[in-house]
Amino acid sequence: MKNVSQALIACLLFGPLLISLNCYSAETADEAPPPKTLEPEIKAEESVPQKSSDESTDGLSGGEQRPLGKQGVLTDRVLLAVGARLDTAFSAGDPVQQGFRIPSMRLSVFGEVHPAIAYRLSVGQTREFASVLLPQLLPSEAYVQFKNADSFLPSNLNLKVGIFTPQLHPWWSTDLDTLPFADYFSSHRMLFLGRDIGAELAVRIVGNLGATLGIFNGAGIYGLNTNNSKAFTGSVRGSVDLGDAEVEAGWSGYRFSQSSAGSINYKSSWVSDFFLILNHSKSAFVLGGDLALGAFEDNMAQFAPTGLAVFLSVSLADWLRFLARGESVRNPPSGNGGTFAAYQLGPAFRVSSQVHLFCNFQYSNMEGAVVNATEIRLRLVI
């Protein structure tokens, strides 16, 4: 409780400081949200600063000067762009992760070599391979994206090839700095596929309705591909505009298999996920949830997990949001048939379009092991 109290005091001290910084820098230009697209976008782990029309040219459009969009979504063809993200955190109450740490860092280069060909390369810590004592800076994304439309129009057909996260859920497959909260859901980490090497086709069917279909090695990005495993993914996603509100819903799933039944390396799993998100712009709140069902099997055990996650974001001011989320997994594949549950809430301060501060207070229970933890995370996106 002492550590939690210290973290709470630090959060209360940081809050007014950030408010004053925000007011002093004022008039900080509001960051426009990235355009919604159903296909995998050219996203970077960073927000690209807006350039004025007289700063520079892209060198590829006959000298015509045009700006870049926010959140790494290119609005014109740029051969090379560089960005970075750094998360610094102080944790208290968790018996494993206490004190100061760097939970996430990323360096990315991205761009377009042709109106129909884009690329992205990223190195940094990854959610698939990192430890408390020895964070890893390793290749986390490396892909080429082919599309049938220029940079100014939503593409009806996209093909992505390389290392990336399959399109499974808007809170999982997107970049960390585009999420409305500090980190990914623990339930999604347990059930969803992480980054892998493969190819994914995205198609805009009609209007705001789209679908994806992918095939991957199934060995992750650090496992040796021995042609012994494979994974198939798919998703359908759409949205409806209701005036002051937008409703987004979708389904996604994957099927993974390794070796044949009876062999020592045999593994098999599938997960099917359904999500619904309500974004009400007039009252500035977002409410969403998802339900995941699946089955995991190897030579030692079988699990049939059920996952549930709910999220709420309420905007209290231009510089302040209140976040709350809850999640649970019954029969998690990493457990012994028990139940995992976690609840998190706290404020998020917006100092500028590049700097955010999250104050998270979390309760978690993994098969009777209860943890009450506090984390203060400062995120810098360039």
N, C-alpha and C positions, 0 to 999 in steps of 0.2 A: 504493500500500500504506500510505503514511503516513496518508492520509485515512481509509482503512478501519480502521486501528489506532486512530485517534482516536475514530471512531464506536463501535468495540468497547469502548474504555475508558469512553466515556460511558454506554454501555448497562450495563456492569457496575457503574458507579457509581449509575445510576438505579435498578437492580433492587433492591438492599438498601434504598434510600430508600423506594421504593414499598412494599416489604414492611413496613417499620416504620410507614409511614402507614396501611397496611391494618390492621395489628395495633392501632395506637393508636385508630383510628376504630371498631375492632372491633365485633365484634358488628355489623358492617354487615349489614343485612338482605339475605339472598340474594334476587336478582331472579328471580322466577318467569318461566319462558319463556312466550312468547305462545302462545295456543292454536293448534294446527295446523288450518288450513283450506285447502281446495283452491281456493276461489274467491279472486279478488283481494281482499285484505283492505283495511281502512281503515288503512294504515300511514302513519306519519309518519317523517321522517328523524330522529326523536328518541324517547327513552323518556319517557313521561309520568309524572311523579312520582305515587306512590300517595297518594290523599287519604283521610283518615279520614272516617268517616261524619258527624262533627260539624263538618267544616270549612266546607262550602258545599253548596248545592243546585244542581241543573242548571237550575232555573227553568222546567222544562218538564214535570215529573212530579208536579204538585200538591204540591210542597214535600217530596216524599220524597227523603231524602239517600242517595246511593249512590256508590260509588267508581269511579275510572277504572282501566282495566287498564294493563299495562305495554306498552312498545314501540309506543305510539300506537294500539293496538287498543281501540276503545271498547267498554266493557261496559255503558254506559248512554248515553242520548241527551244529548249536550252540544252546545250551539249553537256555541260557539267555544272552541278550545284553541290554544295557541301553543307552539312548540318550536323548538329550534335545535341545530345540530351544528357543531363546529369542530375541524378537524384541523391540528395544527402539527407540522412535520417538519424533521429535519436529515438531509441526504443527503451522502454522500461516495463518491467513486469513479466516479460517472457523469459523463462529460465534458460533458453538457448541463445536468443538474440537480444542482448542488452548493450546499452551504450551507443556510441556513434558508429555508423556504417555507411557504405555506399551501396544501396540495394539495386541500383540500375545505372548504367552509363552506356552511351551509344554514339558511334561516329558513322555517318552515312555519306555516300556520294551517290548521286542519281541524276538522271537526265534523259534526253531523247536524242538518238543518233539519226532519226528519220521520223517523219510525221506518224508513221505506223509502228515504230519500234522504240520502246523505252527500256530502261534498265535501272537496277538499284543494287548497291553493294553496301553491307553494314557489318561492322564488328562491334563487339561489346559483350556485356554479361547477358546471359540468356536464362529464361525460366526453366529450360530443360537441363542445364548443366551449370550449377554454381553451388558453392558451399559458403558457410558463414566465415570460415577462416581463410579460404582460398578462392576468392572470386575469379572467374575466368573471362578473359577478353579473347573471344574467338569469333570466327565468321558466323553470323547469325542469319543473314539473308544475302542471297546472290541470285538474282533472277533477271530474265529478259521477258518483256511483255510485248506481244504483237496485237495490234488492234486495227479495225477497219474504218476508223474515223480520225479526223485531225484533232488537235489538242483542245479545240474550242467546243466540241460537240460530244455528248455522251456516246460512247461506242456501243453498237449493238452486238459486237462479237469481240471477245478478248481471249487470248491464249497466253498463259503465263507458264514459264518453264524455268526450273532451278530450285533454289532453297527458299521456302516461304511457308507461312501457316495456311492450311486449307481454309476456305470460307465455310465456317461452321456456325458462328454466332457473332453478332455485332459487338458483343462485349469480350470476345476472345480473339477473333482473327484480326482485329484492328490494332494499330500501333498504340503503345502504352500512353503516349502523350496526347492522344485524341480521346481517351476515356474520360468520363466526368469524375472519376474517383482515382485513388492513389495507386491501386494495384488490381491485378486480375482476381477473379473469384477463385477461392480454394476448391470449390466443387467442380469448376471447369478444369482446373489443373488435374484433378483426379480422373475425370471421365473423358476429356476431349483429346484428340490428336494434337501434338505440338508440331513444331517445324519439321519438315521432311523434304526429301528431294523427289521431285516429280513434275507433273504437268496438270494444269487445271484450265478448263474451258468455261467461260462465262458468257451467257447469252441473254440479251434483253428480249423478252418474249413480246410484250406489248406494254406501252405506258410505263408504269412504275413496277411492273412485274418482271422478275428475272430469275435465272436458274444457273447453277454451276454443276460441273461434273469433273472429278479429278481422279488421277491414279498416281500412287506414290510407292516408293520402295518399301515403306513400312518399318525401316530400321532407324528412323530418326536422322538427325544430322551429324551424329557422332558415332553411330554404329556402323560397322563394316557391312557393306552390301554383299551378301553371299548368295543372292538370288534365291533366298530361302523364305522370304516374307514379302507381303504385298498389302496395300491398303487402297480402298476405293472410297471416295467421298462424293456427296451430292447435297444440294440445297435448293430450296425455292423460297423466294423472299419478295414481298411486295408492300406497298404503302397506300393509304387512302387519305386524301386531304379533306378535313372536315371544317375548313374555315380557320377558326382560331386554334384548332388542334389537328394533329396528324397521328394516325394509327398505323403502326408498322407491325407486321406479323410474318412468320416464316417457319419453315421446317428444315432441319439439316440432319445428316447422319453419316456414319462411316462403317465400313466392314474391314477388319484386320485379321490376317491369318499368318501363321508362321509354322512351318514344317507340317507334318501329317500327324493325325491323332495316334498316340502311342509312342511317338519318338520323344527323346529326352528334351528337345527344345520346343516342343509343341506349345503354341499359344493361339488363342482365338478370342475375338471380342467384336462386339458391335454396340453402337450407341445411336439412339434416335432422340432428337431434341426439338421441342416446340417452344417458340417464344412469342411474346406480345409486348409492345412498347407503346405507351401513350405520351405524346409530347404536346403539352398545352402551352403555346407561346404567350397567350394573353395573361395568364396567371403565373407564367414562368415556372412550371414544374414538369418533371419527367417521372413517370411511373412505369415500371416494367417488371416482367417476370418470365421465367422459363422452367420447363419441366423436362427432365431427361430420363430415359429408360435405357437399360442396356444389359449385357451379359458378358462376363469375363471368365475365361476357362484356360487352365493349363493342366499339366499332369498331376498337380498336387491338390488343386482346389477349384471350386466353381463359385462365382458370385453373380448375383443379379441386382445391381445397384439401382436405386432410384434417387435422382437428384432434383432439388427444388431451390430456386434462387429468386429473390425479390429485391428491387432497388427503387429508391426514392431520392429525387434531387429537387430542392426548392430554392429558388433564387430570392434572397432577401434584399439584395442591393447589387449594383453593378460589380462590386468588389467582394461580395460575400454570398456563399451558397451553404445550405445545410444538406448533408448527405447521410443516408441511412440505408443499410442493406442487411438482409438475413439470408442464410443458406443452410442447407442440410443435405446429407447423403446417407441413405440407409444402405447397409451392406457395401461399404466402399471397397473397391478392389484391393486397396492397400491395407485393409484391416482384417479383423477376425470375425466378421459378421455383425459388428456393432453398428453404431450410428455416429456420424460426425455432424456437428452443428456449430455455427458461428454467427455472431451478430456484431455489427460495426456501425458506429455513428460518430458524427463530428462535423465541424465547420471546415470550409475550404475558402481560403482567401486568394483573391486575384490581385497581385501587385501590379502586373502589367501583362501584356499578351505573351511575354516570354517567361514570367516568373509566377509560380503558384505555391501556396503553402497549404498542406493538408494536416489536420490534427485528428487522428483516429483513435477512438477508444473501442477496444474489441474484447468480446468474451467468446471463447471457443471451448468446445468439449469434444474430445476424441476418445470415445470408449471409456469415459470416466475420468480422463486426464483433463482437468479444467485449467485454463489459462486466462487470466485477466491482464491484458497488455495495453500499452499506450504507445503510439508512434507519432512523431512529428516529422513530416517529410517536406523538404524544400525541393521543388523541381525547377530546373533551369532548361529552357528549350531555345536553341539558337537556329 
